[in-house]
């Protein structure tokens, strides 16, 4: 059984360690804690975690929302774990299509269930993509088969 790897992106070190301890108590592995968005993107590329927990307001030049947009391109699901719930922030965050949005202070069980649902949803989306790809290849190969066999059978195209 492989352990689920989660990167925590949180600029408050005490909060980050608390989140890390909570995740590890659930059996998750936390290979890295990032305090800046650019750092989170680099570590996501290196570590290829199963999930990223992302704060929205971070140290450095880019926000958690901007970092999440880059991490999404890596096909890594992410959940916002933030204290920011104003309408404008939530609307910007929704555009990145997060797998969850939890407000601090969070309930540990809510965090666990949100992570489990996000991981399950991501797995199901990947299975759907694979199925769609197989179906597309099947249909495309059938077109080639029909084009090749119809002239041999003396049928018009």
Order of alpha helices (4+ residues) and beta strands (2+ residues): beta-alpha-beta-alpha-beta-alpha-beta-alpha-beta-alpha
